[in-house]
Amino acid sequence: MDRWSRTTVRDQIAADLRRRIADGEWPEDRRMPGEVALSQEYEVARGTIREALAVLREEGLIETDRGRGSWVVRPVKRPAEPPRRASPDSWRTSPFQPPPG
């Protein structure tokens, strides 16, 4: 962890855990290491680990159950936004030219 980074330690840990999940270190439905083990591994307070896990939980990557720990679940897939169509007259205007008128 880069403690001098502008990115918070929580977000750095969340990004690393996200990468490890994507790399298959913890497959779907497999329990992740506990908060104590992760706090020792990353050398941070347990509260920081809880915050990082909360980020992943909000993203739908993990579920947490008190007393059972955290495990990887299928990521939530959001529907893609429909492509935006340009108006028929959008090609006529340029940000560098004043509009006709």
MIVEXLUM-996485 format. One record per atom (N, C-alpha, C): residue number from 1; residue in one letter; atom name; x, y, z. Coordinates in Angstrom, 2 decimals. Example, Ala and Ser with C-alpha at 12.3 -4.5 7.8 and 13.67 -1.06 7.14 Angstrom:
i: 1, aa: a, at: N, c1: 13.19, c2: -5.69, c3: 7.80
i: 1, aa: a, at: CA, c1: 12.30, c2: -4.50, c3: 7.80
i: 1, aa: a, at: C, c1: 13.20, c2: -3.30, c3: 7.80
i: 2, aa: s, at: N, c1: 12.85, c2: -2.25, c3: 7.08
i: 2, aa: s, at: CA, c1: 13.67, c2: -1.06, c3: 7.14
i: 2, aa: s, at: C, c1: 12.90, c2: 0.03, c3: 7.87
This chain:
i: 1, aa: m, at: N, c1: 0.83, c2: -1.17, c3: 0.00
i: 1, aa: m, at: CA, c1: 0.00, c2: 0.00, c3: 0.00
i: 1, aa: m, at: C, c1: 0.88, c2: 1.24, c3: 0.00
i: 2, aa: d, at: N, c1: 0.47, c2: 2.17, c3: -0.81
i: 2, aa: d, at: CA, c1: 1.19, c2: 3.43, c3: -0.90
i: 2, aa: d, at: C, c1: 0.50, c2: 4.44, c3: 0.00
i: 3, aa: r, at: N, c1: 1.04, c2: 4.62, c3: 1.18
i: 3, aa: r, at: CA, c1: 0.41, c2: 5.51, c3: 2.16
i: 3, aa: r, at: C, c1: 0.53, c2: 6.98, c3: 1.78
i: 4, aa: w, at: N, c1: 1.36, c2: 7.29, c3: 0.78
i: 4, aa: w, at: CA, c1: 1.53, c2: 8.67, c3: 0.32
i: 4, aa: w, at: C, c1: 0.65, c2: 8.97, c3: -0.89
i: 5, aa: s, at: N, c1: -0.08, c2: 7.99, c3: -1.35
i: 5, aa: s, at: CA, c1: -0.94, c2: 8.15, c3: -2.51
i: 5, aa: s, at: C, c1: -2.13, c2: 9.03, c3: -2.17
i: 6, aa: r, at: N, c1: -2.71, c2: 9.66, c3: -3.18
i: 6, aa: r, at: CA, c1: -3.93, c2: 10.43, c3: -2.97
i: 6, aa: r, at: C, c1: -5.13, c2: 9.52, c3: -2.82
i: 7, aa: t, at: N, c1: -4.99, c2: 8.27, c3: -3.25
i: 7, aa: t, at: CA, c1: -6.05, c2: 7.27, c3: -3.09
i: 7, aa: t, at: C, c1: -5.99, c2: 6.76, c3: -1.65
i: 8, aa: t, at: N, c1: -7.15, c2: 6.67, c3: -1.01
i: 8, aa: t, at: CA, c1: -7.17, c2: 6.20, c3: 0.37
i: 8, aa: t, at: C, c1: -6.69, c2: 4.76, c3: 0.46
i: 9, aa: v, at: N, c1: -6.18, c2: 4.40, c3: 1.64
i: 9, aa: v, at: CA, c1: -5.73, c2: 3.02, c3: 1.86
i: 9, aa: v, at: C, c1: -6.90, c2: 2.07, c3: 1.67
i: 10, aa: r, at: N, c1: -8.08, c2: 2.48, c3: 2.14
i: 10, aa: r, at: CA, c1: -9.28, c2: 1.65, c3: 1.96
i: 10, aa: r, at: C, c1: -9.51, c2: 1.33, c3: 0.49
i: 11, aa: d, at: N, c1: -9.43, c2: 2.36, c3: -0.37
i: 11, aa: d, at: CA, c1: -9.67, c2: 2.16, c3: -1.79
i: 11, aa: d, at: C, c1: -8.56, c2: 1.35, c3: -2.45
i: 12, aa: q, at: N, c1: -7.33, c2: 1.51, c3: -1.98
i: 12, aa: q, at: CA, c1: -6.22, c2: 0.72, c3: -2.51
i: 12, aa: q, at: C, c1: -6.42, c2: -0.76, c3: -2.18
i: 13, aa: i, at: N, c1: -6.85, c2: -1.03, c3: -0.94
i: 13, aa: i, at: CA, c1: -7.10, c2: -2.42, c3: -0.53
i: 13, aa: i, at: C, c1: -8.28, c2: -2.99, c3: -1.31
i: 14, aa: a, at: N, c1: -9.35, c2: -2.21, c3: -1.46
i: 14, aa: a, at: CA, c1: -10.52, c2: -2.67, c3: -2.22
i: 14, aa: a, at: C, c1: -10.12, c2: -3.00, c3: -3.65
i: 15, aa: a, at: N, c1: -9.28, c2: -2.17, c3: -4.26
i: 15, aa: a, at: CA, c1: -8.82, c2: -2.42, c3: -5.63
i: 15, aa: a, at: C, c1: -8.00, c2: -3.69, c3: -5.70
i: 16, aa: d, at: N, c1: -7.14, c2: -3.92, c3: -4.70
i: 16, aa: d, at: CA, c1: -6.32, c2: -5.13, c3: -4.71
i: 16, aa: d, at: C, c1: -7.19, c2: -6.37, c3: -4.50
i: 17, aa: l, at: N, c1: -8.15, c2: -6.30, c3: -3.60
i: 17, aa: l, at: CA, c1: -9.05, c2: -7.44, c3: -3.38
i: 17, aa: l, at: C, c1: -9.88, c2: -7.71, c3: -4.64
i: 18, aa: r, at: N, c1: -10.33, c2: -6.64, c3: -5.30
i: 18, aa: r, at: CA, c1: -11.08, c2: -6.78, c3: -6.55
i: 18, aa: r, at: C, c1: -10.25, c2: -7.49, c3: -7.60
i: 19, aa: r, at: N, c1: -8.97, c2: -7.10, c3: -7.70
i: 19, aa: r, at: CA, c1: -8.06, c2: -7.74, c3: -8.66
i: 19, aa: r, at: C, c1: -7.87, c2: -9.22, c3: -8.32
i: 20, aa: r, at: N, c1: -7.70, c2: -9.52, c3: -7.05
i: 20, aa: r, at: CA, c1: -7.49, c2: -10.90, c3: -6.64
i: 20, aa: r, at: C, c1: -8.73, c2: -11.76, c3: -6.93
i: 21, aa: i, at: N, c1: -9.90, c2: -11.17, c3: -6.77
i: 21, aa: i, at: CA, c1: -11.14, c2: -11.89, c3: -7.11
i: 21, aa: i, at: C, c1: -11.19, c2: -12.13, c3: -8.62
i: 22, aa: a, at: N, c1: -10.89, c2: -11.10, c3: -9.40
i: 22, aa: a, at: CA, c1: -10.91, c2: -11.22, c3: -10.87
i: 22, aa: a, at: C, c1: -9.89, c2: -12.24, c3: -11.35
i: 23, aa: d, at: N, c1: -8.75, c2: -12.33, c3: -10.67
i: 23, aa: d, at: CA, c1: -7.71, c2: -13.29, c3: -11.04
i: 23, aa: d, at: C, c1: -8.05, c2: -14.71, c3: -10.62
i: 24, aa: g, at: N, c1: -9.15, c2: -14.91, c3: -9.88
i: 24, aa: g, at: CA, c1: -9.57, c2: -16.24, c3: -9.49
i: 24, aa: g, at: C, c1: -8.94, c2: -16.77, c3: -8.22
i: 25, aa: e, at: N, c1: -8.30, c2: -15.91, c3: -7.46
i: 25, aa: e, at: CA, c1: -7.69, c2: -16.36, c3: -6.20
i: 25, aa: e, at: C, c1: -8.76, c2: -16.90, c3: -5.25
i: 26, aa: w, at: N, c1: -9.93, c2: -16.25, c3: -5.27
i: 26, aa: w, at: CA, c1: -11.08, c2: -16.74, c3: -4.51
i: 26, aa: w, at: C, c1: -12.22, c2: -16.93, c3: -5.48
i: 27, aa: p, at: N, c1: -12.47, c2: -18.16, c3: -5.91
i: 27, aa: p, at: CA, c1: -13.56, c2: -18.39, c3: -6.87
i: 27, aa: p, at: C, c1: -14.93, c2: -18.11, c3: -6.24
i: 28, aa: e, at: N, c1: -15.93, c2: -18.08, c3: -7.10
i: 28, aa: e, at: CA, c1: -17.30, c2: -17.85, c3: -6.66
i: 28, aa: e, at: C, c1: -17.71, c2: -18.86, c3: -5.59
i: 29, aa: d, at: N, c1: -18.43, c2: -18.39, c3: -4.59
i: 29, aa: d, at: CA, c1: -18.93, c2: -19.19, c3: -3.47
i: 29, aa: d, at: C, c1: -17.83, c2: -19.69, c3: -2.54
i: 30, aa: r, at: N, c1: -16.64, c2: -19.16, c3: -2.67
i: 30, aa: r, at: CA, c1: -15.57, c2: -19.55, c3: -1.77
i: 30, aa: r, at: C, c1: -15.36, c2: -18.47, c3: -0.73
i: 31, aa: r, at: N, c1: -15.15, c2: -18.88, c3: 0.49
i: 31, aa: r, at: CA, c1: -14.95, c2: -17.95, c3: 1.59
i: 31, aa: r, at: C, c1: -13.60, c2: -17.26, c3: 1.47
i: 32, aa: m, at: N, c1: -13.60, c2: -15.97, c3: 1.72
i: 32, aa: m, at: CA, c1: -12.36, c2: -15.18, c3: 1.70
i: 32, aa: m, at: C, c1: -11.72, c2: -15.25, c3: 3.08
i: 33, aa: p, at: N, c1: -10.44, c2: -14.88, c3: 3.18
i: 33, aa: p, at: CA, c1: -9.83, c2: -14.81, c3: 4.51
i: 33, aa: p, at: C, c1: -10.59, c2: -13.83, c3: 5.40
i: 34, aa: g, at: N, c1: -10.51, c2: -14.05, c3: 6.69
i: 34, aa: g, at: CA, c1: -11.21, c2: -13.19, c3: 7.64
i: 34, aa: g, at: C, c1: -10.57, c2: -11.81, c3: 7.78
i: 35, aa: e, at: N, c1: -11.28, c2: -10.95, c3: 8.49
i: 35, aa: e, at: CA, c1: -10.81, c2: -9.59, c3: 8.69
i: 35, aa: e, at: C, c1: -9.45, c2: -9.53, c3: 9.39
i: 36, aa: v, at: N, c1: -9.26, c2: -10.38, c3: 10.38
i: 36, aa: v, at: CA, c1: -7.99, c2: -10.37, c3: 11.12
i: 36, aa: v, at: C, c1: -6.84, c2: -10.77, c3: 10.20
i: 37, aa: a, at: N, c1: -7.04, c2: -11.83, c3: 9.42
i: 37, aa: a, at: CA, c1: -5.98, c2: -12.29, c3: 8.50
i: 37, aa: a, at: C, c1: -5.67, c2: -11.21, c3: 7.46
i: 38, aa: l, at: N, c1: -6.70, c2: -10.58, c3: 6.92
i: 38, aa: l, at: CA, c1: -6.47, c2: -9.53, c3: 5.92
i: 38, aa: l, at: C, c1: -5.81, c2: -8.30, c3: 6.54
i: 39, aa: s, at: N, c1: -6.20, c2: -7.96, c3: 7.77
i: 39, aa: s, at: CA, c1: -5.57, c2: -6.80, c3: 8.42
i: 39, aa: s, at: C, c1: -4.10, c2: -7.06, c3: 8.70
i: 40, aa: q, at: N, c1: -3.75, c2: -8.29, c3: 9.01
i: 40, aa: q, at: CA, c1: -2.34, c2: -8.64, c3: 9.21
i: 40, aa: q, at: C, c1: -1.59, c2: -8.64, c3: 7.87
i: 41, aa: e, at: N, c1: -2.22, c2: -9.16, c3: 6.84
i: 41, aa: e, at: CA, c1: -1.59, c2: -9.21, c3: 5.53
i: 41, aa: e, at: C, c1: -1.30, c2: -7.80, c3: 4.98
i: 42, aa: y, at: N, c1: -2.28, c2: -6.91, c3: 5.12
i: 42, aa: y, at: CA, c1: -2.13, c2: -5.55, c3: 4.59
i: 42, aa: y, at: C, c1: -1.52, c2: -4.59, c3: 5.61
i: 43, aa: e, at: N, c1: -1.33, c2: -5.06, c3: 6.82
i: 43, aa: e, at: CA, c1: -0.74, c2: -4.26, c3: 7.90
i: 43, aa: e, at: C, c1: -1.53, c2: -2.98, c3: 8.15
i: 44, aa: v, at: N, c1: -2.85, c2: -3.14, c3: 8.29
i: 44, aa: v, at: CA, c1: -3.75, c2: -2.02, c3: 8.57
i: 44, aa: v, at: C, c1: -4.71, c2: -2.44, c3: 9.68
i: 45, aa: a, at: N, c1: -5.44, c2: -1.48, c3: 10.20
i: 45, aa: a, at: CA, c1: -6.43, c2: -1.77, c3: 11.22
i: 45, aa: a, at: C, c1: -7.59, c2: -2.58, c3: 10.65
i: 46, aa: r, at: N, c1: -8.22, c2: -3.33, c3: 11.50
i: 46, aa: r, at: CA, c1: -9.34, c2: -4.16, c3: 11.08
i: 46, aa: r, at: C, c1: -10.49, c2: -3.31, c3: 10.52
i: 47, aa: g, at: N, c1: -10.67, c2: -2.11, c3: 11.07
i: 47, aa: g, at: CA, c1: -11.71, c2: -1.22, c3: 10.57
i: 47, aa: g, at: C, c1: -11.48, c2: -0.83, c3: 9.11
i: 48, aa: t, at: N, c1: -10.22, c2: -0.68, c3: 8.72
i: 48, aa: t, at: CA, c1: -9.91, c2: -0.35, c3: 7.32
i: 48, aa: t, at: C, c1: -10.30, c2: -1.50, c3: 6.41
i: 49, aa: i, at: N, c1: -10.06, c2: -2.72, c3: 6.86
i: 49, aa: i, at: CA, c1: -10.46, c2: -3.91, c3: 6.10
i: 49, aa: i, at: C, c1: -11.98, c2: -3.96, c3: 5.98
i: 50, aa: r, at: N, c1: -12.67, c2: -3.68, c3: 7.08
i: 50, aa: r, at: CA, c1: -14.14, c2: -3.67, c3: 7.04
i: 50, aa: r, at: C, c1: -14.65, c2: -2.67, c3: 6.01
i: 51, aa: e, at: N, c1: -14.02, c2: -1.49, c3: 5.97
i: 51, aa: e, at: CA, c1: -14.44, c2: -0.47, c3: 5.00
i: 51, aa: e, at: C, c1: -14.18, c2: -0.94, c3: 3.56
i: 52, aa: a, at: N, c1: -13.04, c2: -1.58, c3: 3.32
i: 52, aa: a, at: CA, c1: -12.72, c2: -2.08, c3: 1.98
i: 52, aa: a, at: C, c1: -13.71, c2: -3.18, c3: 1.57
i: 53, aa: l, at: N, c1: -14.05, c2: -4.06, c3: 2.51
i: 53, aa: l, at: CA, c1: -15.02, c2: -5.11, c3: 2.23
i: 53, aa: l, at: C, c1: -16.41, c2: -4.52, c3: 1.96
i: 54, aa: a, at: N, c1: -16.74, c2: -3.43, c3: 2.65
i: 54, aa: a, at: CA, c1: -18.02, c2: -2.76, c3: 2.42
i: 54, aa: a, at: C, c1: -18.10, c2: -2.22, c3: 1.00
i: 55, aa: v, at: N, c1: -16.99, c2: -1.72, c3: 0.47
i: 55, aa: v, at: CA, c1: -16.96, c2: -1.23, c3: -0.91
i: 55, aa: v, at: C, c1: -17.27, c2: -2.38, c3: -1.87
i: 56, aa: l, at: N, c1: -16.64, c2: -3.52, c3: -1.65
i: 56, aa: l, at: CA, c1: -16.87, c2: -4.68, c3: -2.53
i: 56, aa: l, at: C, c1: -18.29, c2: -5.21, c3: -2.38
i: 57, aa: r, at: N, c1: -18.82, c2: -5.13, c3: -1.17
i: 57, aa: r, at: CA, c1: -20.20, c2: -5.58, c3: -0.95
i: 57, aa: r, at: C, c1: -21.17, c2: -4.68, c3: -1.70
i: 58, aa: e, at: N, c1: -20.93, c2: -3.36, c3: -1.67
i: 58, aa: e, at: CA, c1: -21.79, c2: -2.42, c3: -2.40
i: 58, aa: e, at: C, c1: -21.72, c2: -2.65, c3: -3.90
i: 59, aa: e, at: N, c1: -20.56, c2: -3.11, c3: -4.39
i: 59, aa: e, at: CA, c1: -20.40, c2: -3.39, c3: -5.82
i: 59, aa: e, at: C, c1: -21.01, c2: -4.73, c3: -6.22
i: 60, aa: g, at: N, c1: -21.42, c2: -5.53, c3: -5.25
i: 60, aa: g, at: CA, c1: -22.01, c2: -6.82, c3: -5.54
i: 60, aa: g, at: C, c1: -21.01, c2: -7.92, c3: -5.78
i: 61, aa: l, at: N, c1: -19.74, c2: -7.71, c3: -5.40
i: 61, aa: l, at: CA, c1: -18.71, c2: -8.73, c3: -5.60
i: 61, aa: l, at: C, c1: -18.67, c2: -9.76, c3: -4.48
i: 62, aa: i, at: N, c1: -19.04, c2: -9.34, c3: -3.27
i: 62, aa: i, at: CA, c1: -19.00, c2: -10.25, c3: -2.13
i: 62, aa: i, at: C, c1: -20.27, c2: -10.10, c3: -1.31
i: 63, aa: e, at: N, c1: -20.51, c2: -11.10, c3: -0.48
i: 63, aa: e, at: CA, c1: -21.55, c2: -11.02, c3: 0.54
i: 63, aa: e, at: C, c1: -20.87, c2: -11.32, c3: 1.86
i: 64, aa: t, at: N, c1: -21.39, c2: -10.73, c3: 2.91
i: 64, aa: t, at: CA, c1: -20.83, c2: -10.93, c3: 4.23
i: 64, aa: t, at: C, c1: -21.96, c2: -11.32, c3: 5.16
i: 65, aa: d, at: N, c1: -21.69, c2: -12.31, c3: 5.98
i: 65, aa: d, at: CA, c1: -22.66, c2: -12.76, c3: 6.97
i: 65, aa: d, at: C, c1: -21.95, c2: -12.78, c3: 8.32
i: 66, aa: r, at: N, c1: -22.52, c2: -12.09, c3: 9.28
i: 66, aa: r, at: CA, c1: -21.89, c2: -12.01, c3: 10.60
i: 66, aa: r, at: C, c1: -21.68, c2: -13.41, c3: 11.17
i: 67, aa: g, at: N, c1: -20.45, c2: -13.68, c3: 11.55
i: 67, aa: g, at: CA, c1: -20.11, c2: -14.98, c3: 12.12
i: 67, aa: g, at: C, c1: -19.67, c2: -16.01, c3: 11.08
i: 68, aa: r, at: N, c1: -19.99, c2: -15.77, c3: 9.81
i: 68, aa: r, at: CA, c1: -19.58, c2: -16.71, c3: 8.76
i: 68, aa: r, at: C, c1: -18.48, c2: -16.16, c3: 7.89
i: 69, aa: g, at: N, c1: -18.33, c2: -14.84, c3: 7.83
i: 69, aa: g, at: CA, c1: -17.29, c2: -14.23, c3: 7.01
i: 69, aa: g, at: C, c1: -17.82, c2: -13.70, c3: 5.70
i: 70, aa: s, at: N, c1: -16.90, c2: -13.51, c3: 4.77
i: 70, aa: s, at: CA, c1: -17.22, c2: -12.97, c3: 3.45
i: 70, aa: s, at: C, c1: -16.89, c2: -13.99, c3: 2.39
i: 71, aa: w, at: N, c1: -17.67, c2: -14.01, c3: 1.33
i: 71, aa: w, at: CA, c1: -17.39, c2: -14.92, c3: 0.23
i: 71, aa: w, at: C, c1: -17.74, c2: -14.23, c3: -1.08
i: 72, aa: v, at: N, c1: -17.14, c2: -14.72, c3: -2.15
i: 72, aa: v, at: CA, c1: -17.30, c2: -14.13, c3: -3.47
i: 72, aa: v, at: C, c1: -18.62, c2: -14.61, c3: -4.07
i: 73, aa: v, at: N, c1: -19.35, c2: -13.66, c3: -4.65
i: 73, aa: v, at: CA, c1: -20.58, c2: -13.99, c3: -5.37
i: 73, aa: v, at: C, c1: -20.44, c2: -13.46, c3: -6.79
i: 74, aa: r, at: N, c1: -21.36, c2: -13.80, c3: -7.61
i: 74, aa: r, at: CA, c1: -21.33, c2: -13.34, c3: -8.99
i: 74, aa: r, at: C, c1: -21.50, c2: -11.82, c3: -9.01
i: 75, aa: p, at: N, c1: -20.65, c2: -11.12, c3: -9.75
i: 75, aa: p, at: CA, c1: -20.79, c2: -9.67, c3: -9.81
i: 75, aa: p, at: C, c1: -22.13, c2: -9.27, c3: -10.41
i: 76, aa: v, at: N, c1: -22.67, c2: -8.17, c3: -9.94
i: 76, aa: v, at: CA, c1: -23.93, c2: -7.65, c3: -10.45
i: 76, aa: v, at: C, c1: -23.66, c2: -7.05, c3: -11.82
i: 77, aa: k, at: N, c1: -24.44, c2: -7.48, c3: -12.80
i: 77, aa: k, at: CA, c1: -24.30, c2: -6.93, c3: -14.15
i: 77, aa: k, at: C, c1: -25.39, c2: -5.90, c3: -14.36
i: 78, aa: r, at: N, c1: -24.96, c2: -4.71, c3: -14.67
i: 78, aa: r, at: CA, c1: -25.92, c2: -3.63, c3: -14.91
i: 78, aa: r, at: C, c1: -26.23, c2: -3.59, c3: -16.40
i: 79, aa: p, at: N, c1: -27.48, c2: -3.28, c3: -16.74
i: 79, aa: p, at: CA, c1: -27.81, c2: -3.19, c3: -18.17
i: 79, aa: p, at: C, c1: -27.04, c2: -2.04, c3: -18.81
i: 80, aa: a, at: N, c1: -26.61, c2: -2.28, c3: -20.01
i: 80, aa: a, at: CA, c1: -25.86, c2: -1.26, c3: -20.74
i: 80, aa: a, at: C, c1: -26.80, c2: -0.14, c3: -21.14
i: 81, aa: e, at: N, c1: -26.28, c2: 1.07, c3: -21.13
i: 81, aa: e, at: CA, c1: -27.08, c2: 2.20, c3: -21.57
i: 81, aa: e, at: C, c1: -27.20, c2: 2.14, c3: -23.09
i: 82, aa: p, at: N, c1: -28.37, c2: 2.50, c3: -23.62
i: 82, aa: p, at: CA, c1: -28.51, c2: 2.51, c3: -25.08
i: 82, aa: p, at: C, c1: -27.59, c2: 3.56, c3: -25.67
i: 83, aa: p, at: N, c1: -27.10, c2: 3.34, c3: -26.87
i: 83, aa: p, at: CA, c1: -26.21, c2: 4.34, c3: -27.48
i: 83, aa: p, at: C, c1: -26.96, c2: 5.65, c3: -27.70
i: 84, aa: r, at: N, c1: -26.23, c2: 6.72, c3: -27.52
i: 84, aa: r, at: CA, c1: -26.83, c2: 8.04, c3: -27.72
i: 84, aa: r, at: C, c1: -26.74, c2: 8.40, c3: -29.20
i: 85, aa: r, at: N, c1: -27.84, c2: 8.92, c3: -29.70
i: 85, aa: r, at: CA, c1: -27.87, c2: 9.30, c3: -31.11
i: 85, aa: r, at: C, c1: -27.70, c2: 10.80, c3: -31.22
i: 86, aa: a, at: N, c1: -26.91, c2: 11.21, c3: -32.16
i: 86, aa: a, at: CA, c1: -26.73, c2: 12.63, c3: -32.42
i: 86, aa: a, at: C, c1: -27.95, c2: 13.16, c3: -33.14
i: 87, aa: s, at: N, c1: -28.25, c2: 14.41, c3: -32.90
i: 87, aa: s, at: CA, c1: -29.38, c2: 15.02, c3: -33.61
i: 87, aa: s, at: C, c1: -28.99, c2: 15.21, c3: -35.07
i: 88, aa: p, at: N, c1: -29.96, c2: 15.25, c3: -35.97
i: 88, aa: p, at: CA, c1: -29.64, c2: 15.39, c3: -37.40
i: 88, aa: p, at: C, c1: -28.85, c2: 16.65, c3: -37.72
i: 89, aa: d, at: N, c1: -29.01, c2: 17.69, c3: -36.92
i: 89, aa: d, at: CA, c1: -28.32, c2: 18.95, c3: -37.20
i: 89, aa: d, at: C, c1: -27.01, c2: 19.12, c3: -36.44
i: 90, aa: s, at: N, c1: -26.60, c2: 18.13, c3: -35.65
i: 90, aa: s, at: CA, c1: -25.42, c2: 18.29, c3: -34.81
i: 90, aa: s, at: C, c1: -24.14, c2: 18.46, c3: -35.63
i: 91, aa: w, at: N, c1: -24.10, c2: 17.95, c3: -36.84
i: 91, aa: w, at: CA, c1: -22.89, c2: 18.07, c3: -37.66
i: 91, aa: w, at: C, c1: -22.70, c2: 19.49, c3: -38.18
i: 92, aa: r, at: N, c1: -23.78, c2: 20.29, c3: -38.14
i: 92, aa: r, at: CA, c1: -23.71, c2: 21.64, c3: -38.69
i: 92, aa: r, at: C, c1: -23.05, c2: 22.65, c3: -37.75
i: 93, aa: t, at: N, c1: -23.03, c2: 22.35, c3: -36.48
i: 93, aa: t, at: CA, c1: -22.45, c2: 23.30, c3: -35.54
i: 93, aa: t, at: C, c1: -21.09, c2: 22.79, c3: -35.08
i: 94, aa: s, at: N, c1: -20.25, c2: 23.71, c3: -34.77
i: 94, aa: s, at: CA, c1: -18.91, c2: 23.40, c3: -34.30
i: 94, aa: s, at: C, c1: -18.66, c2: 24.23, c3: -33.05
i: 95, aa: p, at: N, c1: -17.93, c2: 23.70, c3: -32.08
i: 95, aa: p, at: CA, c1: -17.65, c2: 24.51, c3: -30.89
i: 95, aa: p, at: C, c1: -16.76, c2: 25.71, c3: -31.21
i: 96, aa: f, at: N, c1: -16.16, c2: 25.72, c3: -32.40
i: 96, aa: f, at: CA, c1: -15.25, c2: 26.79, c3: -32.76
i: 96, aa: f, at: C, c1: -15.92, c2: 27.86, c3: -33.60
i: 97, aa: q, at: N, c1: -17.15, c2: 27.62, c3: -34.03
i: 97, aa: q, at: CA, c1: -17.87, c2: 28.59, c3: -34.84
i: 97, aa: q, at: C, c1: -19.13, c2: 29.01, c3: -34.12
i: 98, aa: p, at: N, c1: -19.48, c2: 30.28, c3: -34.22
i: 98, aa: p, at: CA, c1: -20.74, c2: 30.71, c3: -33.59
i: 98, aa: p, at: C, c1: -21.92, c2: 30.07, c3: -34.32
i: 99, aa: p, at: N, c1: -22.98, c2: 29.80, c3: -33.60
i: 99, aa: p, at: CA, c1: -24.16, c2: 29.21, c3: -34.26
i: 99, aa: p, at: C, c1: -24.73, c2: 30.17, c3: -35.28
i: 100, aa: p, at: N, c1: -25.32, c2: 29.64, c3: -36.36
i: 100, aa: p, at: CA, c1: -25.90, c2: 30.51, c3: -37.39
i: 100, aa: p, at: C, c1: -27.04, c2: 31.34, c3: -36.78
i: 101, aa: g, at: N, c1: -27.18, c2: 32.52, c3: -37.28
i: 101, aa: g, at: CA, c1: -28.27, c2: 33.27, c3: -36.74
i: 101, aa: g, at: C, c1: -28.16, c2: 34.68, c3: -36.92
